[in-house]
Amino acid sequence: MQELIIFLVFAVALGYLGSRAYKSFFKKQAGCGKGCGCTTDAKKSTLTT
């Protein structure tokens, strides 16, 4: 029973990592590349002194 639980946790973790790797290689995204959803054409903040 313990082996089954460990296998299921391992399989879920492996599936999650595989999903993240697939998205990072094959998903075209605009922005900074961190996956936060920001866009490069958004207003840039300017610092005033």
Wavefront OBJ file of the C-alpha trace (Angstrom):
o trace
v 0.000 0.000 0.000
v 2.810 2.419 0.851
v 4.511 1.735 -2.465
v 1.305 2.595 -4.332
v 0.984 5.937 -2.536
v 4.628 6.791 -3.212
v 4.223 5.820 -6.865
v 1.116 8.005 -7.217
v 2.851 11.013 -5.635
v 5.844 10.465 -7.912
v 3.622 10.135 -10.999
v 1.748 13.344 -10.173
v 5.012 15.235 -9.608
v 6.446 13.892 -12.853
v 3.299 14.880 -14.730
v 3.465 18.384 -13.270
v 7.116 18.813 -14.249
v 6.400 17.448 -17.721
v 3.554 19.916 -18.136
v 5.769 22.825 -17.072
v 8.555 21.743 -19.437
v 6.116 21.358 -22.335
v 4.670 24.830 -21.742
v 8.101 26.430 -21.496
v 9.280 24.915 -24.780
v 6.168 25.020 -26.940
v 4.032 27.871 -25.668
v 4.640 31.196 -27.341
v 4.355 33.920 -24.771
v 5.059 37.596 -24.812
v 6.588 39.363 -21.880
v 9.534 38.952 -19.646
v 9.626 35.144 -19.781
v 8.895 34.606 -16.098
v 5.404 33.376 -16.838
v 3.777 36.124 -14.807
v 1.603 37.329 -17.689
v 3.140 40.753 -18.071
v 3.548 42.137 -21.571
v 6.429 44.038 -23.068
v 4.184 46.646 -24.645
v 2.619 47.641 -21.326
v 3.292 51.073 -19.899
v 6.752 51.236 -18.488
v 7.122 52.964 -15.202
v 9.327 56.007 -15.239
v 11.316 57.208 -12.329
v 11.261 60.916 -11.710
v 13.940 62.555 -9.677
l 1 2 3 4 5 6 7 8 9 10 11 12 13 14 15 16 17 18 19 20 21 22 23 24 25 26 27 28 29 30 31 32 33 34 35 36 37 38 39 40 41 42 43 44 45 46 47 48 49
